[in-house]
Amino acid sequence: MTIRPCQPTDYEPLLTVFHKSVPHAFAPEEAADFSDFLRTNTDPYFIAELAGQVVGGCGHCLITDTTTARIGWILSDPDYAGSGIGGALLRHNLSLIAQHAGIQLVECRTSQVAYRFFEKFGFQLQYTQPDFWAPGLDLYFVSRPNEPTTHP
């Protein structure tokens, strides 16, 4: 698996991966938000590739005037579930965030579908909000201290 910075030619393959995860992990109406994000994002965003095929993405941002970083738009192709794509992408982003001494906290807005995945990396559930993303798709807000990544 290769992890590299996202390029404009990755947008369509990423949207294909996104649509494979609807409605289980993402609400259909989030597709437009993700598409807008890909076109306008200036923060680090990375692609996972297997055999030249885009199979996932994940990025992060440093929240201005705070000591917090946020993981954003992590997704992996459900056809490759269990192959370590999400973990590799998250570890990559966490290692880059760890290089910022002023960042003390890493947070992520996820759902009941994925929050247990984040727990494996030391994230703890802070709160939930029912039906946040769509009916039946709840917000799970998780965070962890910024530290070197030593998790799976």
Accessible surface in RSA format (square Angstrom, percent):
REM  Atomic radii and reference values for relative SASA: ProtOr
REM  Chains: A
REM  Algorithm: Lee & Richards
REM  Probe-radius: 1.40
REM  Slices: 20
REM RES _ NUM      All-atoms   Total-Side   Main-Chain    Non-polar    All polar
REM                ABS   REL    ABS   REL    ABS   REL    ABS   REL    ABS   REL
RES MET A   1   102.94  53.3  28.95  19.2  74.00 176.2  31.32  26.6  71.62  94.9
RES THR A   2    73.79  52.5  69.83  70.8   3.96   9.4  38.27  51.4  35.52  53.7
RES ILE A   3    46.01  26.2  20.25  15.1  25.76  62.1  20.25  14.6  25.76  69.9
RES ARG A   4    50.00  21.0  47.96  24.4   2.04   4.8  35.28  48.2  14.71   8.9
RES PRO A   5    86.49  63.0  86.49  78.8   0.00   0.0  86.49  71.4   0.00   0.0
RES CYS A   6    31.77  24.0   9.00  10.0  22.77  53.5   5.68  14.4  26.09  28.1
RES GLN A   7    90.14  50.4  89.06  65.1   1.08   2.6  22.63  48.2  67.52  51.2
RES PRO A   8   100.57  73.3  90.52  82.5  10.05  36.5  91.03  75.2   9.54  59.3
RES THR A   9   112.15  79.8  90.30  91.5  21.85  52.1  89.24 119.9  22.91  34.6
RES ASP A  10     4.61   3.2   4.61   4.6   0.00   0.0   0.00   0.0   4.61   4.6
RES TYR A  11    53.02  24.8  53.02  30.2   0.00   0.0  30.97  23.3  22.04  27.2
RES GLU A  12   125.65  72.1 124.63  94.3   1.02   2.4  62.11 120.1  63.55  51.9
RES PRO A  13    48.34  35.2  41.22  37.6   7.12  25.9  47.40  39.1   0.94   5.8
RES LEU A  14     0.00   0.0   0.00   0.0   0.00   0.0   0.00   0.0   0.00   0.0
RES LEU A  15    25.28  14.1  25.28  18.1   0.00   0.0  25.28  17.8   0.00   0.0
RES THR A  16    76.37  54.3  71.69  72.7   4.68  11.2  49.10  66.0  27.27  41.2
RES VAL A  17     3.97   2.6   3.97   3.6   0.00   0.0   3.97   3.5   0.00   0.0
RES PHE A  18     0.00   0.0   0.00   0.0   0.00   0.0   0.00   0.0   0.00   0.0
RES HIS A  19   102.10  55.8  90.23  62.7  11.87  30.4  60.36  62.2  41.74  48.6
RES LYS A  20    86.22  42.1  57.76  35.4  28.46  67.8  52.20  47.0  34.02  36.2
RES SER A  21    11.31   9.6   7.93  10.6   3.38   7.8   5.80  12.4   5.50   7.7
RES VAL A  22    35.68  23.5  17.24  15.6  18.44  44.4  17.25  15.0  18.43  50.0
RES PRO A  23   104.51  76.2  93.47  85.2  11.05  40.2  93.47  77.2  11.05  68.7
RES HIS A  24   133.52  73.0 122.06  84.8  11.46  29.3  91.55  94.4  41.97  48.8
RES ALA A  25    29.71  27.3  21.87  33.7   7.84  17.8  21.87  30.8   7.84  20.8
RES PHE A  26    27.45  13.7  27.45  17.0   0.00   0.0  27.45  16.6   0.00   0.0
RES ALA A  27     1.45   1.3   0.00   0.0   1.45   3.3   1.45   2.0   0.00   0.0
RES PRO A  28    80.40  58.6  68.94  62.8  11.46  41.6  71.75  59.2   8.65  53.7
RES GLU A  29   108.06  62.0  88.12  66.7  19.94  47.5  66.96 129.5  41.10  33.6
RES GLU A  30    16.98   9.7  16.81  12.7   0.17   0.4   8.58  16.6   8.40   6.9
RES ALA A  31    16.97  15.6  15.76  24.3   1.21   2.7  15.76  22.2   1.21   3.2
RES ALA A  32    64.72  59.5  55.76  86.1   8.96  20.4  62.27  87.7   2.44   6.5
RES ASP A  33    83.71  58.6  77.92  77.6   5.79  13.7  15.96  37.6  67.75  67.6
RES PHE A  34     0.00   0.0   0.00   0.0   0.00   0.0   0.00   0.0   0.00   0.0
RES SER A  35    28.89  24.4  28.19  37.6   0.70   1.6  11.38  24.2  17.51  24.5
RES ASP A  36    64.97  45.5  64.96  64.7   0.01   0.0  20.47  48.2  44.50  44.4
RES PHE A  37    47.46  23.7  41.34  25.6   6.12  15.9  46.93  28.5   0.52   1.5
RES LEU A  38     8.40   4.7   2.77   2.0   5.63  14.1   3.89   2.7   4.51  12.1
RES ARG A  39   149.17  62.6 118.56  60.4  30.60  72.9  55.21  75.5  93.96  56.9
RES THR A  40    97.25  69.2  75.08  76.1  22.18  52.9  65.08  87.4  32.18  48.6
RES ASN A  41    44.27  30.5  13.90  13.4  30.37  73.1  10.08  24.3  34.20  33.1
RES THR A  42   135.32  96.2  96.31  97.6  39.01  93.0  75.86 101.9  59.46  89.9
RES ASP A  43    64.20  45.0  55.88  55.6   8.32  19.7   4.47  10.5  59.73  59.6
RES PRO A  44    59.82  43.6  46.80  42.7  13.02  47.3  58.50  48.3   1.32   8.2
RES TYR A  45    12.13   5.7   5.37   3.1   6.77  17.6   5.37   4.0   6.77   8.3
RES PHE A  46    19.76   9.9  19.76  12.2   0.00   0.0  19.76  12.0   0.00   0.0
RES ILE A  47     0.00   0.0   0.00   0.0   0.00   0.0   0.00   0.0   0.00   0.0
RES ALA A  48     0.00   0.0   0.00   0.0   0.00   0.0   0.00   0.0   0.00   0.0
RES GLU A  49    33.39  19.2  32.02  24.2   1.37   3.3   1.78   3.4  31.61  25.8
RES LEU A  50    47.88  26.7  45.37  32.5   2.52   6.3  46.24  32.5   1.64   4.4
RES ALA A  51   117.17 107.7  60.02  92.6  57.15 130.0  81.14 114.3  36.03  95.4
RES GLY A  52    65.52  80.8   0.00   N/A  65.52  80.8  31.15  85.5  34.37  77.0
RES GLN A  53    84.00  47.0  78.78  57.6   5.22  12.4  32.40  69.0  51.60  39.1
RES VAL A  54    12.79   8.4   6.43   5.8   6.36  15.3   6.43   5.6   6.36  17.2
RES VAL A  55     0.01   0.0   0.01   0.0   0.00   0.0   0.01   0.0   0.00   0.0
RES GLY A  56     0.00   0.0   0.00   N/A   0.00   0.0   0.00   0.0   0.00   0.0
RES GLY A  57     0.00   0.0   0.00   N/A   0.00   0.0   0.00   0.0   0.00   0.0
RES CYS A  58     0.00   0.0   0.00   0.0   0.00   0.0   0.00   0.0   0.00   0.0
RES GLY A  59     1.46   1.8   0.00   N/A   1.46   1.8   1.46   4.0   0.00   0.0
RES HIS A  60    11.02   6.0   5.40   3.8   5.62  14.4   3.72   3.8   7.30   8.5
RES CYS A  61    33.38  25.3  32.78  36.6   0.60   1.4   7.62  19.3  25.76  27.8
RES LEU A  62    68.01  37.9  50.54  36.2  17.46  43.9  50.54  35.5  17.46  47.0
RES ILE A  63    48.33  27.5  41.03  30.6   7.30  17.6  45.31  32.6   3.02   8.2
RES THR A  64   111.75  79.5  92.66  93.9  19.09  45.5  67.76  91.0  43.99  66.5
RES ASP A  65   145.84 102.2  98.47  98.0  47.36 112.0  43.77 103.0 102.06 101.8
RES THR A  66    69.79  49.6  42.24  42.8  27.55  65.7  51.70  69.4  18.09  27.3
RES THR A  67    63.38  45.1  61.51  62.4   1.87   4.4  41.73  56.1  21.65  32.7
RES THR A  68    18.68  13.3  18.68  18.9   0.00   0.0   3.97   5.3  14.71  22.2
RES ALA A  69     0.00   0.0   0.00   0.0   0.00   0.0   0.00   0.0   0.00   0.0
RES ARG A  70    84.53  35.5  83.66  42.6   0.87   2.1  18.36  25.1  66.17  40.1
RES ILE A  71     3.16   1.8   0.00   0.0   3.16   7.6   0.00   0.0   3.16   8.6
RES GLY A  72    22.89  28.2   0.00   N/A  22.89  28.2  22.83  62.6   0.06   0.1
RES TRP A  73    55.48  22.3  41.72  20.2  13.76  32.3  30.50  16.3  24.99  40.5
RES ILE A  74    32.23  18.3  21.84  16.3  10.38  25.0  21.84  15.7  10.38  28.2
RES LEU A  75     7.64   4.3   0.44   0.3   7.20  18.1   7.64   5.4   0.00   0.0
RES SER A  76    39.53  33.4  29.47  39.3  10.07  23.2   1.24   2.6  38.30  53.7
RES ASP A  77     1.31   0.9   1.04   1.0   0.27   0.6   0.00   0.0   1.31   1.3
RES PRO A  78    58.94  43.0  41.51  37.8  17.43  63.4  46.51  38.4  12.43  77.3
RES ASP A  79   105.68  74.0  68.72  68.4  36.96  87.4  25.30  59.6  80.38  80.2
RES TYR A  80    73.80  34.5  66.34  37.7   7.46  19.4  44.65  33.6  29.14  35.9
RES ALA A  81    86.06  79.1  51.97  80.2  34.08  77.5  60.15  84.7  25.90  68.6
RES GLY A  82    88.39 109.0   0.00   N/A  88.39 109.0  42.59 116.9  45.80 102.6
RES SER A  83    60.89  51.5  28.80  38.4  32.10  73.9  40.45  86.1  20.45  28.6
RES GLY A  84    39.19  48.3   0.00   N/A  39.19  48.3  34.52  94.7   4.66  10.4
RES ILE A  85     4.02   2.3   2.08   1.5   1.95   4.7   2.08   1.5   1.95   5.3
RES GLY A  86    14.14  17.4   0.00   N/A  14.14  17.4   9.37  25.7   4.77  10.7
RES GLY A  87     8.03   9.9   0.00   N/A   8.03   9.9   5.78  15.9   2.25   5.1
RES ALA A  88    18.39  16.9  14.59  22.5   3.79   8.6  16.41  23.1   1.98   5.2
RES LEU A  89     0.00   0.0   0.00   0.0   0.00   0.0   0.00   0.0   0.00   0.0
RES LEU A  90     0.00   0.0   0.00   0.0   0.00   0.0   0.00   0.0   0.00   0.0
RES ARG A  91    81.87  34.4  80.46  41.0   1.42   3.4  29.65  40.5  52.23  31.7
RES HIS A  92    56.38  30.8  50.23  34.9   6.16  15.7  38.28  39.5  18.10  21.1
RES ASN A  93     0.00   0.0   0.00   0.0   0.00   0.0   0.00   0.0   0.00   0.0
RES LEU A  94     1.17   0.7   0.87   0.6   0.30   0.7   0.87   0.6   0.30   0.8
RES SER A  95    48.02  40.6  43.77  58.4   4.25   9.8  34.58  73.6  13.44  18.8
RES LEU A  96    50.62  28.2  49.41  35.4   1.21   3.0  49.41  34.7   1.21   3.2
RES ILE A  97     0.00   0.0   0.00   0.0   0.00   0.0   0.00   0.0   0.00   0.0
RES ALA A  98    31.85  29.3   9.95  15.4  21.89  49.8  10.22  14.4  21.62  57.3
RES GLN A  99   136.34  76.2 100.32  73.3  36.02  85.8  44.30  94.3  92.04  69.8
RES HIS A 100    76.21  41.7  71.79  49.9   4.42  11.3  41.30  42.6  34.92  40.6
RES ALA A 101   105.55  97.1  68.34 105.5  37.21  84.6  78.94 111.2  26.61  70.5
RES GLY A 102    49.33  60.8   0.00   N/A  49.33  60.8  41.05 112.6   8.28  18.6
RES ILE A 103    16.24   9.2  11.36   8.5   4.88  11.8  11.36   8.2   4.88  13.2
RES GLN A 104   120.80  67.5 109.57  80.1  11.23  26.7  34.98  74.5  85.82  65.1
RES LEU A 105    65.41  36.4  65.41  46.8   0.00   0.0  65.41  45.9   0.00   0.0
RES VAL A 106     0.11   0.1   0.11   0.1   0.00   0.0   0.11   0.1   0.00   0.0
RES GLU A 107    16.10   9.2  16.10  12.2   0.00   0.0   0.00   0.0  16.10  13.1
RES CYS A 108     3.33   2.5   3.33   3.7   0.00   0.0   0.00   0.0   3.33   3.6
RES ARG A 109   110.27  46.3  91.64  46.7  18.63  44.3  13.64  18.6  96.63  58.6
RES THR A 110    14.78  10.5   8.07   8.2   6.71  16.0   8.48  11.4   6.30   9.5
RES SER A 111     7.14   6.0   6.82   9.1   0.32   0.7   3.78   8.1   3.36   4.7
RES GLN A 112    62.79  35.1  47.83  35.0  14.96  35.6  30.50  64.9  32.29  24.5
RES VAL A 113    56.70  37.3  23.68  21.4  33.02  79.6  30.85  26.8  25.85  70.1
RES ALA A 114    31.52  29.0  28.65  44.2   2.87   6.5  31.52  44.4   0.00   0.0
RES TYR A 115    27.00  12.6  27.00  15.4   0.00   0.0   8.42   6.3  18.58  22.9
RES ARG A 116   146.97  61.7 144.97  73.9   2.01   4.8  58.26  79.6  88.71  53.8
RES PHE A 117    51.29  25.7  47.42  29.4   3.86  10.1  48.31  29.3   2.98   8.5
RES PHE A 118     0.59   0.3   0.59   0.4   0.00   0.0   0.59   0.4   0.00   0.0
RES GLU A 119    63.06  36.2  47.24  35.7  15.82  37.7  19.99  38.7  43.07  35.2
RES LYS A 120   128.48  62.7 113.04  69.4  15.45  36.8  72.61  65.4  55.87  59.5
RES PHE A 121     4.76   2.4   4.76   2.9   0.00   0.0   4.76   2.9   0.00   0.0
RES GLY A 122    27.98  34.5   0.00   N/A  27.98  34.5  20.94  57.5   7.04  15.8
RES PHE A 123     3.39   1.7   0.00   0.0   3.39   8.8   0.00   0.0   3.39   9.7
RES GLN A 124   124.34  69.5 122.16  89.3   2.18   5.2  30.51  64.9  93.83  71.2
RES LEU A 125    71.80  40.0  46.62  33.4  25.18  63.3  46.62  32.7  25.18  67.8
RES GLN A 126    93.36  52.2  62.66  45.8  30.70  73.1  14.31  30.5  79.05  60.0
RES TYR A 127   111.64  52.1 103.06  58.6   8.58  22.3  84.07  63.2  27.57  34.0
RES THR A 128    63.02  44.8  41.43  42.0  21.59  51.4  12.78  17.2  50.23  75.9
RES GLN A 129    84.56  47.3  83.97  61.4   0.59   1.4  20.48  43.6  64.08  48.6
RES PRO A 130    97.34  70.9  85.82  78.2  11.52  41.9  86.14  71.1  11.20  69.6
RES ASP A 131    83.76  58.7  66.97  66.7  16.79  39.7  17.26  40.6  66.50  66.3
RES PHE A 132    74.52  37.3  47.13  29.2  27.38  71.3  51.31  31.1  23.21  66.4
RES TRP A 133    51.57  20.7  38.81  18.8  12.76  30.0  39.99  21.3  11.57  18.8
RES ALA A 134    15.90  14.6  10.59  16.3   5.31  12.1  15.90  22.4   0.00   0.0
RES PRO A 135   125.45  91.4 103.96  94.8  21.49  78.1 104.63  86.4  20.81 129.4
RES GLY A 136    52.79  65.1   0.00   N/A  52.79  65.1  36.53 100.2  16.26  36.4
RES LEU A 137    11.89   6.6  11.89   8.5   0.00   0.0  11.89   8.4   0.00   0.0
RES ASP A 138    32.20  22.6  32.20  32.1   0.00   0.0   0.49   1.1  31.71  31.6
RES LEU A 139     4.72   2.6   4.72   3.4   0.00   0.0   4.72   3.3   0.00   0.0
RES TYR A 140    34.87  16.3  34.87  19.8   0.00   0.0   1.67   1.3  33.20  40.9
RES PHE A 141    26.39  13.2  26.39  16.3   0.00   0.0  26.39  16.0   0.00   0.0
RES VAL A 142     0.00   0.0   0.00   0.0   0.00   0.0   0.00   0.0   0.00   0.0
RES SER A 143    10.62   9.0   8.80  11.7   1.83   4.2   0.64   1.4   9.99  14.0
RES ARG A 144     4.35   1.8   1.53   0.8   2.81   6.7   3.62   5.0   0.72   0.4
RES PRO A 145    80.91  59.0  80.16  73.1   0.74   2.7  80.91  66.8   0.00   0.0
RES ASN A 146    28.45  19.6   6.11   5.9  22.34  53.8   0.00   0.0  28.45  27.5
RES GLU A 147    68.81  39.5  64.62  48.9   4.20  10.0  22.04  42.6  46.78  38.2
RES PRO A 148    99.70  72.7  95.00  86.6   4.70  17.1  97.14  80.2   2.57  15.9
RES THR A 149    33.15  23.6   5.54   5.6  27.60  65.8   5.54   7.4  27.60  41.7
RES THR A 150   117.81  83.8  80.18  81.3  37.63  89.7  69.98  94.0  47.83  72.3
RES HIS A 151    54.65  29.9  43.78  30.4  10.87  27.8  33.00  34.0  21.64  25.2
RES PRO A 152    98.33  71.7  66.86  61.0  31.47 114.4  96.65  79.8   1.68  10.4
END  Absolute sums over single chains surface
CHAIN  1 A     7755.2       5953.7       1801.5       4424.0       3331.2
END  Absolute sums over all chains
TOTAL          7755.2       5953.7       1801.5       4424.0       3331.2
